[in-house]
Amino acid sequence: MSRKIVFCGGGNMAEGIIRSLISKEVAAAEDITVSEMLPERCAYLNRTYGVTAITDAADAIKAADMVIIAVLPQHVPSVTSVLEKLISKDTVVMSIAAGVTIASLEQMLGGDKKIVRIMPNTLGQSGNGHSAVCLNENIEEEEKKSALQVLSALGQTIILPESKFGEFTAFSCSGPLWLYEMADVLIDAGVYAGFSRKDARAMVIKNMLGVAMILDETGDEPKSRVSEMCSPGGVTIEGYKSLVDEGFASAVMTSVDKAVKKANSI
């Protein structure tokens, strides 16, 4: 992908995307410029990734095919006030600023600008996890392909209407929470059963990884696999009954629902 990309902001999220773009050869380091206010951060990004990180990237922005806004939401207006004077109608502007709508970006940059709003997944470093994307009407098919190619470095992509971004944030972006918590509890349960924490952790991680791979490769419903494991009067059905009795499914669904409601209230 030989397109000039400029990041406005060189924080952790931008760094994660840069790392993925370069490591997966979606973009070359020499095609990436980072506009970052802190000189020490610029030096770090230059040294670590070989990109051009500078405090004044006006010239690079003018020549950019794609500009990625990677700052906190409260800093977006100050960034767009600069961009509005530098970008052309052919520049694709991608924003990962949470809660900043396409309509807001169009108001700040101009209704004729090409804008893509992204909600990235925190699992991007693993190459797994969905990022949500919504494109405004000015994005043409080739530009859509380029945007999706950039996002492919972070894992999988799902195109959603903006009205579903709240639900996506709570269910998908926050989704690893429930799995991390489940892993943590299972490790504790393994220790309680008499295993060392090291061994319990190793078994839990491989079990989780194996389950994910089987479901991904076969397309099976998890419920069907649970049914296969639960032999009449056996060990597994005993553990399953306890989960039902303790309200495991209700607790998880209620937790997700509360996260969704919170996301939609912001």
C-alpha positions in Angstrom: 0.0 0.0 0.0 1.9 3.0 -1.2 -0.2 5.8 0.2 1.0 8.7 2.4 -0.5 8.4 5.9 -0.3 11.1 8.6 -1.3 10.4 12.2 -2.5 13.4 14.2 -1.4 12.3 17.6 1.3 9.8 18.5 -0.1 8.2 21.7 -0.7 4.6 22.6 -3.5 3.9 20.2 -1.7 5.5 17.3 1.4 3.5 18.1 -0.6 0.3 18.2 -1.9 1.0 14.7 1.5 2.0 13.4 3.1 -1.1 14.8 0.4 -3.3 13.1 0.6 -1.4 9.8 4.4 -1.9 9.6 4.6 -5.4 10.9 1.9 -6.7 8.6 3.4 -4.8 5.7 0.2 -2.9 5.0 2.2 0.4 5.0 5.9 1.1 4.9 7.5 3.2 7.6 8.7 5.8 5.1 5.1 6.4 4.1 4.0 7.2 7.7 4.3 10.6 9.3 3.2 11.4 12.9 2.2 14.8 14.1 3.1 14.8 17.8 3.5 17.7 20.2 6.0 16.1 22.5 9.6 16.1 21.1 10.6 13.1 23.3 7.6 11.1 22.0 8.6 12.0 18.4 12.2 10.8 19.1 10.8 7.5 20.5 8.5 6.9 17.5 11.3 7.8 15.0 13.7 5.5 16.8 11.4 2.5 17.4 9.5 2.4 14.1 11.5 4.4 11.6 8.5 6.7 10.8 8.8 10.5 10.5 7.5 11.9 13.8 7.6 15.7 14.0 5.9 18.5 15.9 4.9 20.4 12.8 3.6 18.1 10.0 1.8 20.7 7.9 3.6 19.9 4.7 3.0 16.2 5.2 -0.7 16.7 5.9 -1.0 18.7 2.6 0.6 15.8 0.7 -1.2 13.0 2.6 -3.6 10.6 1.0 -5.0 9.6 4.4 -5.0 11.5 7.8 -5.8 9.5 10.9 -7.1 11.5 13.9 -5.7 9.7 16.9 -6.3 12.1 19.8 -8.6 12.2 22.8 -12.1 13.4 21.9 -11.7 16.8 23.7 -8.7 17.6 21.4 -10.5 16.9 18.2 -11.7 20.5 17.6 -8.2 21.9 17.8 -6.9 19.2 15.5 -9.6 19.7 12.9 -9.2 23.5 13.0 -5.6 22.8 11.7 -6.6 20.1 9.2 -9.5 22.1 7.7 -6.9 24.5 6.3 -4.5 21.9 5.0 -6.4 18.9 3.6 -8.0 18.7 0.2 -11.4 17.2 -0.8 -9.5 14.1 -1.9 -7.9 13.5 1.5 -9.5 10.6 3.4 -9.8 11.5 7.1 -10.1 8.6 9.5 -11.0 9.2 13.1 -10.6 6.9 16.1 -11.8 9.5 18.6 -14.5 7.9 20.7 -17.9 9.6 20.6 -17.0 12.1 17.8 -19.7 11.6 15.1 -19.3 11.9 11.4 -21.7 14.8 11.4 -19.5 16.6 13.9 -16.4 15.9 11.8 -18.2 17.2 8.7 -19.2 20.3 10.5 -15.6 20.9 11.6 -13.9 19.9 8.3 -16.6 20.6 5.7 -19.4 18.6 4.3 -17.5 17.8 1.1 -14.7 16.0 3.0 -14.1 12.2 2.9 -14.6 10.9 6.4 -14.3 7.5 8.0 -15.1 6.9 11.7 -13.5 3.9 13.4 -14.0 2.2 16.7 -10.9 0.0 17.1 -10.7 -3.1 19.2 -8.1 -3.3 22.0 -7.1 -6.8 20.7 -5.6 -5.3 17.5 -2.1 -6.2 18.6 -3.1 -9.9 18.4 -4.5 -9.6 14.9 -7.9 -10.6 16.2 -10.9 -8.7 17.3 -13.3 -6.6 15.2 -13.1 -2.9 14.5 -16.2 -1.1 13.5 -16.2 1.4 10.6 -18.7 3.9 9.2 -18.1 5.9 6.1 -19.7 9.1 4.9 -21.3 9.5 1.5 -18.2 11.1 0.0 -16.1 8.0 0.3 -15.7 6.2 -3.1 -15.2 2.5 -3.6 -11.4 2.6 -4.0 -11.1 4.8 -0.9 -13.3 2.4 1.0 -10.9 -0.5 0.0 -7.9 1.5 1.1 -9.5 2.3 4.5 -10.4 -1.3 5.0 -6.9 -2.4 4.1 -5.5 -0.1 6.8 -8.0 -1.6 9.3 -7.1 -5.1 8.3 -3.8 -4.6 10.1 -5.8 -4.5 13.3 -7.8 -7.7 12.8 -11.3 -8.0 11.4 -13.6 -5.2 10.3 -17.3 -4.8 10.5 -19.2 -2.0 8.7 -21.9 -0.6 10.9 -24.3 2.3 10.9 -23.2 4.9 13.4 -26.3 4.3 15.4 -24.8 0.9 16.5 -21.5 2.2 17.6 -22.6 2.4 21.3 -23.6 -1.2 21.3 -20.4 -2.2 19.4 -18.3 -0.3 22.0 -19.9 -2.1 24.9 -20.2 -5.6 23.4 -17.1 -5.9 21.2 -14.5 -3.3 22.4 -15.3 -4.1 26.1 -15.8 -7.8 25.2 -12.3 -8.9 26.3 -13.2 -7.9 29.8 -15.6 -10.8 30.3 -13.0 -13.3 28.9 -10.2 -11.9 30.9 -12.3 -12.1 34.0 -13.4 -15.6 33.2 -9.8 -16.6 32.7 -8.8 -15.1 36.1 -11.6 -16.8 37.9 -10.8 -20.2 36.3 -7.2 -19.8 37.3 -8.2 -19.2 40.9 -10.5 -22.3 40.7 -7.6 -24.3 39.4 -5.5 -23.2 42.4 -8.4 -24.1 44.7 -8.5 -27.5 43.1 -4.8 -28.0 44.0 -2.8 -26.9 41.0 0.0 -24.4 41.0 -1.0 -21.0 39.7 1.5 -21.4 36.9 0.0 -24.8 35.8 -3.6 -23.5 36.3 -2.9 -20.5 34.1 -1.3 -22.6 31.4 -4.3 -25.0 31.2 -6.9 -22.2 31.2 -5.1 -20.2 28.4 -4.8 -23.3 26.2 -8.4 -24.3 26.9 -9.6 -20.8 25.9 -7.4 -20.8 22.9 -8.5 -24.2 21.8 -12.2 -23.4 22.2 -11.8 -20.2 20.2 -10.0 -22.1 17.4 -12.5 -24.9 17.2 -15.5 -22.5 17.1 -13.8 -20.3 14.5 -12.8 -23.2 12.3 -16.0 -25.3 12.5 -18.6 -22.6 12.8 -20.3 -24.7 15.5 -22.6 -23.1 18.0 -21.0 -23.1 21.5 -24.2 -24.7 22.9 -23.8 -27.8 20.7 -20.2 -28.3 22.0 -21.5 -27.9 25.6 -24.1 -30.6 25.0 -21.5 -33.0 23.6 -19.4 -32.6 26.7 -22.2 -33.2 29.2 -22.5 -36.9 29.5 -25.5 -38.2 31.6 -24.6 -38.1 35.3 -21.1 -37.1 34.5 -18.5 -34.6 35.8 -19.1 -31.9 33.2 -22.9 -31.8 33.6 -22.4 -31.4 37.4 -20.3 -28.3 36.8 -22.8 -27.0 34.2 -25.7 -27.4 36.6 -23.9 -25.3 39.1 -23.4 -22.5 36.6 -27.2 -22.6 35.9 -28.1 -22.6 39.6 -25.7 -19.7 40.3 -27.2 -17.6 37.5 -24.0 -17.5 35.3 -25.8 -16.7 32.0 -28.1 -14.0 33.7 -25.1 -12.4 35.3 -23.1 -12.1 32.0 -26.1 -10.9 30.0 -27.0 -8.3 32.7 -23.4 -7.1 32.7 -23.3 -6.7 28.9 -26.7 -4.9 29.0 -25.4 -2.4 31.6 -22.3 -1.7 29.5 -24.4 -1.1 26.5 -26.7 1.3 28.3 -23.6 3.2 29.7 -22.1 3.4 26.2 -25.3 4.8 24.8 -25.6 7.4 27.6 -22.2 9.0 26.9 
